[in-house]
Amino acid sequence: MYRSSDVKKRDRIGVYLCVLPLIARFVLSYLFSHVSTCVQNDTVSYLLSSVLGALEWVLPFGIYSMLFVRQKVIESHRVKTYNPWIIFFCAYFVAGIMTIAYNVILSKFGYSFPSDDINGFGIGKIAIFVLTSVVLVPFAEEYSFRKVILFSLLPVGKVNAIFISAFMFAICHNVASYIYSFVMGIALAIICLKRSFGYSVLIHAVNNAISCAFAIMQNNMSENIYRTISFARFAVVCVVGVLCTALVIKGRYSCAKKS
């Protein structure tokens, strides 16, 4: 355990300054948005925007990490027997149910829900959309919020670090995704903390791949077929999610073999 009295001065400063890379990211986002608009080719501009979008996360958080995150603190919390998939499907189910209720409330106040509008996208832009959603974004966000922010906050306690990093992760998404992002942020933080950074990136990528696939289907299928597939997805998520949630509640989320 890392008590406040045992925390080194550098760790304490890192906790206080953890919001700085987030502020720097928003500044870079503003600057980079003007760079991509200078390119005339629409596809190239979209690609450049995606790459710069990843860099605006990695650069400031990378500098912060070199200054304040200690590898020994990270490795001391690993528990290799955690099954990340049970935790993920549990969070996916719980976050989905909570988001439905949350969005009903938002709709009562006339909130306009954003969507991934990829109508009119050619093959090139769809490929970039998939690459960005499934590769660049998961790595950039997991590096920023889990490998950097989460571990820099460990001196104030694991639970505090998990919830604060999840909160910071959530507020960087749109209003309709606050609840979903917060719950998934908690799950990804637990997975990164207890298993590995690689698993959190992989599971984030799977989560985004599902959303990406349904965004593409929504824009390329008839409404009836899309609704049928969406209902099937909902049924599968409910069944798997309930089972995984029950396992988590009972504490059976270990992949260790019993002797």
NUMIKOL-29634 format. One record per residue (C-alpha): residue in one letter; x negated, y negated, z negated. Coordinates in Angstrom, 3 decimals. Layout:
N
<type A | east X | north Y | up Z>
...
***
This chain:
259
<type M | east 0.000 | north 0.000 | up 0.000>
<type Y | east -1.109 | north -3.551 | up 0.727>
<type R | east -0.131 | north -5.830 | up -2.143>
<type S | east -0.324 | north -9.604 | up -1.813>
<type S | east -3.143 | north -9.720 | up -4.358>
<type D | east -5.239 | north -7.345 | up -2.252>
<type V | east -4.690 | north -9.064 | up 1.068>
<type K | east -7.730 | north -10.676 | up 2.578>
<type K | east -7.660 | north -14.361 | up 3.365>
<type R | east -7.658 | north -13.686 | up 7.109>
<type D | east -4.653 | north -11.389 | up 6.802>
<type R | east -2.735 | north -14.003 | up 4.817>
<type I | east -3.486 | north -16.690 | up 7.404>
<type G | east -2.386 | north -14.304 | up 10.154>
<type V | east 0.987 | north -13.804 | up 8.453>
<type Y | east 1.538 | north -17.556 | up 8.210>
<type L | east 0.536 | north -18.161 | up 11.837>
<type C | east 2.375 | north -15.217 | up 13.474>
<type V | east 4.866 | north -17.581 | up 15.116>
<type L | east 2.149 | north -19.471 | up 17.023>
<type P | east 1.701 | north -16.948 | up 19.875>
<type L | east 5.479 | north -16.978 | up 20.347>
<type I | east 5.436 | north -20.757 | up 20.732>
<type A | east 2.457 | north -20.496 | up 23.092>
<type R | east 4.391 | north -17.942 | up 25.142>
<type F | east 7.281 | north -20.364 | up 25.694>
<type V | east 4.818 | north -23.087 | up 26.765>
<type L | east 3.166 | north -20.718 | up 29.250>
<type S | east 6.595 | north -19.641 | up 30.498>
<type Y | east 7.418 | north -23.257 | up 31.317>
<type L | east 4.090 | north -23.812 | up 33.086>
<type F | east 4.154 | north -20.514 | up 35.010>
<type S | east 7.742 | north -21.126 | up 36.207>
<type H | east 6.461 | north -24.041 | up 38.296>
<type V | east 3.623 | north -21.965 | up 39.767>
<type S | east 5.860 | north -19.261 | up 41.294>
<type T | east 8.169 | north -21.836 | up 42.876>
<type C | east 5.242 | north -23.173 | up 44.917>
<type V | east 5.147 | north -19.939 | up 46.959>
<type Q | east 7.416 | north -20.069 | up 50.005>
<type N | east 7.822 | north -16.341 | up 50.606>
<type D | east 10.751 | north -15.219 | up 48.428>
<type T | east 9.456 | north -11.695 | up 47.740>
<type V | east 5.922 | north -12.851 | up 46.958>
<type S | east 7.309 | north -15.573 | up 44.703>
<type Y | east 9.390 | north -12.959 | up 42.839>
<type L | east 6.334 | north -10.698 | up 42.450>
<type L | east 4.179 | north -13.572 | up 41.218>
<type S | east 6.892 | north -14.584 | up 38.770>
<type S | east 7.014 | north -11.019 | up 37.398>
<type V | east 3.243 | north -10.778 | up 36.937>
<type L | east 3.021 | north -14.202 | up 35.315>
<type G | east 5.971 | north -13.216 | up 33.127>
<type A | east 3.881 | north -10.351 | up 31.712>
<type L | east 0.781 | north -12.519 | up 31.317>
<type E | east 2.682 | north -15.152 | up 29.344>
<type W | east 3.198 | north -12.492 | up 26.675>
<type V | east -0.166 | north -10.713 | up 26.756>
<type L | east -2.479 | north -13.758 | up 26.796>
<type P | east -1.386 | north -15.617 | up 23.629>
<type F | east -0.649 | north -12.445 | up 21.674>
<type G | east -3.964 | north -10.929 | up 22.771>
<type I | east -5.899 | north -13.923 | up 21.427>
<type Y | east -3.926 | north -13.801 | up 18.178>
<type S | east -4.582 | north -10.058 | up 17.883>
<type M | east -8.347 | north -10.473 | up 18.190>
<type L | east -8.267 | north -13.009 | up 15.365>
<type F | east -5.859 | north -11.485 | up 12.850>
<type V | east -4.967 | north -7.797 | up 13.490>
<type R | east -7.156 | north -5.136 | up 11.865>
<type Q | east -7.251 | north -1.622 | up 13.369>
<type K | east -7.809 | north 0.076 | up 9.990>
<type V | east -4.493 | north -1.301 | up 8.746>
<type I | east -2.761 | north 0.118 | up 11.813>
<type E | east -4.137 | north 3.646 | up 11.533>
<type S | east -3.362 | north 3.908 | up 7.816>
<type H | east 0.396 | north 4.033 | up 8.523>
<type R | east 0.426 | north 6.814 | up 11.149>
<type V | east 2.662 | north 9.840 | up 10.512>
<type K | east 2.197 | north 12.180 | up 13.469>
<type T | east 5.185 | north 14.391 | up 12.642>
<type Y | east 7.797 | north 11.702 | up 13.417>
<type N | east 9.973 | north 12.652 | up 16.380>
<type P | east 10.349 | north 9.351 | up 18.297>
<type W | east 13.128 | north 10.615 | up 20.564>
<type I | east 15.508 | north 11.358 | up 17.693>
<type I | east 14.908 | north 7.858 | up 16.329>
<type F | east 15.391 | north 6.344 | up 19.792>
<type F | east 18.682 | north 8.098 | up 20.591>
<type C | east 20.006 | north 7.300 | up 17.134>
<type A | east 19.172 | north 3.603 | up 17.622>
<type Y | east 20.496 | north 3.659 | up 21.196>
<type F | east 23.850 | north 4.951 | up 19.979>
<type V | east 24.129 | north 2.696 | up 16.921>
<type A | east 22.968 | north -0.383 | up 18.844>
<type G | east 25.452 | north 0.358 | up 21.633>
<type I | east 28.423 | north 0.639 | up 19.267>
<type M | east 27.424 | north -2.510 | up 17.396>
<type T | east 26.912 | north -4.391 | up 20.670>
<type I | east 30.390 | north -3.492 | up 21.908>
<type A | east 31.926 | north -4.967 | up 18.749>
<type Y | east 29.607 | north -7.983 | up 18.911>
<type N | east 30.449 | north -8.672 | up 22.562>
<type V | east 34.173 | north -8.482 | up 21.819>
<type I | east 33.641 | north -11.250 | up 19.282>
<type L | east 31.604 | north -13.298 | up 21.761>
<type S | east 34.291 | north -12.916 | up 24.438>
<type K | east 36.855 | north -14.351 | up 22.026>
<type F | east 34.791 | north -17.545 | up 22.022>
<type G | east 34.610 | north -17.634 | up 25.829>
<type Y | east 30.982 | north -16.569 | up 26.124>
<type S | east 29.858 | north -15.881 | up 29.711>
<type F | east 27.811 | north -12.683 | up 29.788>
<type P | east 24.677 | north -12.702 | up 31.977>
<type S | east 23.881 | north -9.716 | up 34.182>
<type D | east 21.086 | north -8.433 | up 36.400>
<type D | east 22.449 | north -9.780 | up 39.664>
<type I | east 20.422 | north -8.044 | up 42.364>
<type N | east 22.936 | north -8.518 | up 45.161>
<type G | east 21.131 | north -9.300 | up 48.398>
<type F | east 17.833 | north -7.873 | up 47.184>
<type G | east 15.819 | north -6.107 | up 49.850>
<type I | east 13.830 | north -2.931 | up 49.196>
<type G | east 10.763 | north -4.978 | up 48.319>
<type K | east 12.482 | north -7.092 | up 45.663>
<type I | east 14.292 | north -4.059 | up 44.206>
<type A | east 10.926 | north -2.279 | up 43.905>
<type I | east 9.494 | north -5.314 | up 42.113>
<type F | east 12.585 | north -5.464 | up 39.877>
<type V | east 12.091 | north -1.815 | up 38.884>
<type L | east 8.320 | north -2.212 | up 38.417>
<type T | east 8.826 | north -5.275 | up 36.225>
<type S | east 11.628 | north -3.770 | up 34.129>
<type V | east 10.103 | north -0.325 | up 33.630>
<type V | east 6.361 | north -1.051 | up 33.505>
<type L | east 5.391 | north -4.687 | up 32.964>
<type V | east 8.090 | north -5.767 | up 30.493>
<type P | east 7.852 | north -2.706 | up 28.174>
<type F | east 4.078 | north -2.983 | up 27.931>
<type A | east 4.033 | north -6.768 | up 27.471>
<type E | east 6.802 | north -6.811 | up 24.861>
<type E | east 5.549 | north -3.780 | up 22.932>
<type Y | east 2.039 | north -5.182 | up 22.861>
<type S | east 3.315 | north -8.560 | up 21.651>
<type F | east 5.931 | north -7.557 | up 19.095>
<type R | east 4.732 | north -4.178 | up 17.902>
<type K | east 0.959 | north -3.900 | up 18.354>
<type V | east 0.367 | north -7.551 | up 17.402>
<type I | east 3.218 | north -9.105 | up 15.377>
<type L | east 4.288 | north -5.942 | up 13.538>
<type F | east 0.786 | north -5.044 | up 12.408>
<type S | east -0.172 | north -8.619 | up 11.543>
<type L | east 2.812 | north -8.683 | up 9.152>
<type L | east 1.957 | north -5.420 | up 7.365>
<type P | east 0.267 | north -7.261 | up 4.474>
<type V | east 3.729 | north -8.474 | up 3.360>
<type G | east 5.088 | north -4.899 | up 3.347>
<type K | east 6.192 | north -2.355 | up 5.946>
<type V | east 9.925 | north -3.048 | up 5.639>
<type N | east 9.423 | north -6.805 | up 5.895>
<type A | east 7.115 | north -6.371 | up 8.877>
<type I | east 9.623 | north -4.150 | up 10.688>
<type F | east 12.597 | north -6.466 | up 10.167>
<type I | east 10.755 | north -9.727 | up 10.874>
<type S | east 9.174 | north -8.386 | up 14.073>
<type A | east 12.564 | north -7.006 | up 15.181>
<type F | east 14.186 | north -10.381 | up 14.511>
<type M | east 11.517 | north -12.195 | up 16.542>
<type F | east 11.996 | north -9.645 | up 19.323>
<type A | east 15.780 | north -10.174 | up 19.322>
<type I | east 15.737 | north -13.982 | up 19.533>
<type C | east 13.628 | north -13.773 | up 22.686>
<type H | east 16.574 | north -12.146 | up 24.484>
<type N | east 19.900 | north -13.615 | up 25.555>
<type V | east 22.681 | north -14.118 | up 23.017>
<type A | east 24.678 | north -11.092 | up 24.198>
<type S | east 21.647 | north -8.859 | up 23.523>
<type Y | east 20.798 | north -10.110 | up 20.027>
<type I | east 22.308 | north -7.187 | up 18.126>
<type Y | east 21.123 | north -4.514 | up 20.561>
<type S | east 17.596 | north -5.961 | up 20.714>
<type F | east 17.407 | north -6.250 | up 16.924>
<type V | east 18.417 | north -2.628 | up 16.305>
<type M | east 16.146 | north -1.337 | up 19.071>
<type G | east 13.390 | north -3.571 | up 17.744>
<type I | east 13.658 | north -1.829 | up 14.376>
<type A | east 13.542 | north 1.602 | up 16.024>
<type L | east 10.579 | north 0.720 | up 18.247>
<type A | east 8.733 | north -0.763 | up 15.274>
<type I | east 9.216 | north 2.470 | up 13.290>
<type I | east 8.075 | north 4.534 | up 16.280>
<type C | east 5.001 | north 2.363 | up 16.837>
<type L | east 4.157 | north 2.266 | up 13.151>
<type K | east 4.714 | north 5.938 | up 12.377>
<type R | east 3.793 | north 7.570 | up 15.690>
<type S | east 1.914 | north 5.438 | up 18.235>
<type F | east 1.948 | north 2.339 | up 20.399>
<type G | east 2.039 | north 4.558 | up 23.485>
<type Y | east 5.309 | north 6.156 | up 22.373>
<type S | east 6.928 | north 2.775 | up 21.748>
<type V | east 5.957 | north 1.642 | up 25.254>
<type L | east 7.251 | north 4.894 | up 26.782>
<type I | east 10.589 | north 4.733 | up 24.959>
<type H | east 11.002 | north 1.034 | up 25.760>
<type A | east 10.363 | north 1.932 | up 29.413>
<type V | east 12.993 | north 4.709 | up 29.290>
<type N | east 15.501 | north 2.308 | up 27.763>
<type N | east 14.834 | north -0.275 | up 30.478>
<type A | east 14.893 | north 2.381 | up 33.214>
<type I | east 18.426 | north 3.362 | up 32.176>
<type S | east 19.579 | north -0.266 | up 32.324>
<type C | east 17.746 | north -0.750 | up 35.613>
<type A | east 19.371 | north 2.299 | up 37.200>
<type F | east 22.868 | north 1.169 | up 36.220>
<type A | east 22.209 | north -2.370 | up 37.485>
<type I | east 21.241 | north -0.938 | up 40.880>
<type M | east 24.224 | north 1.445 | up 40.939>
<type Q | east 26.621 | north -1.345 | up 40.002>
<type N | east 25.540 | north -3.313 | up 43.048>
<type N | east 25.479 | north -0.384 | up 45.481>
<type M | east 28.483 | north 1.774 | up 44.521>
<type S | east 32.219 | north 1.406 | up 44.638>
<type E | east 33.810 | north 0.260 | up 41.388>
<type N | east 35.599 | north 3.585 | up 40.811>
<type I | east 32.448 | north 5.689 | up 41.185>
<type Y | east 30.485 | north 3.330 | up 38.972>
<type R | east 33.152 | north 3.469 | up 36.260>
<type T | east 33.144 | north 7.271 | up 36.387>
<type I | east 29.362 | north 7.420 | up 35.992>
<type S | east 29.488 | north 4.815 | up 33.215>
<type F | east 32.112 | north 6.829 | up 31.344>
<type A | east 29.997 | north 9.993 | up 31.691>
<type R | east 27.014 | north 8.078 | up 30.338>
<type F | east 29.076 | north 6.824 | up 27.404>
<type A | east 30.243 | north 10.366 | up 26.598>
<type V | east 26.697 | north 11.775 | up 26.687>
<type V | east 25.351 | north 8.905 | up 24.568>
<type C | east 28.097 | north 9.462 | up 21.993>
<type V | east 27.442 | north 13.200 | up 21.684>
<type V | east 23.631 | north 12.949 | up 21.599>
<type G | east 23.751 | north 9.786 | up 19.506>
<type V | east 25.997 | north 11.291 | up 16.834>
<type L | east 23.759 | north 14.370 | up 16.584>
<type C | east 20.568 | north 12.290 | up 16.341>
<type T | east 22.160 | north 9.896 | up 13.833>
<type A | east 23.146 | north 12.861 | up 11.671>
<type L | east 19.565 | north 14.161 | up 11.812>
<type V | east 18.181 | north 10.760 | up 10.825>
<type I | east 20.642 | north 10.437 | up 7.931>
<type K | east 19.607 | north 13.883 | up 6.697>
<type G | east 15.937 | north 12.992 | up 7.149>
<type R | east 15.380 | north 15.672 | up 9.784>
<type Y | east 13.446 | north 13.642 | up 12.336>
<type S | east 10.167 | north 15.498 | up 12.043>
<type C | east 8.671 | north 17.519 | up 14.878>
<type A | east 6.379 | north 19.469 | up 12.565>
<type K | east 6.720 | north 23.241 | up 12.667>
<type K | east 7.886 | north 24.933 | up 9.510>
<type S | east 5.574 | north 27.612 | up 8.202>
***
